[in-house]
Amino acid sequence: MRNLIALPVLGLAVIVQSSIVGAFPLLGGSADLVLVLLTAWALQEAVTTGFHWAFLASVLVSLVSSLPWFIYLLGTLGLSCSR
């Protein structure tokens, strides 16, 4: 059941990040809503699939970003492997 809820929430976070959150600059950068969501999710004790969701989130963000696709992939997976 968690996985059925997680996919739309992750998709909505990507849409909100690319359309709303990215428009507000914070000290020369912008907030990464998807990364905050993944971090909060992965820190839960019952979650064992944080790496899989990090991969999916980085692919989704790469699709809507103008950066090369591997930038988000390396950054997000690098943070999820450090746990």
Salt bridges, closest charged atoms under 4 A:
none
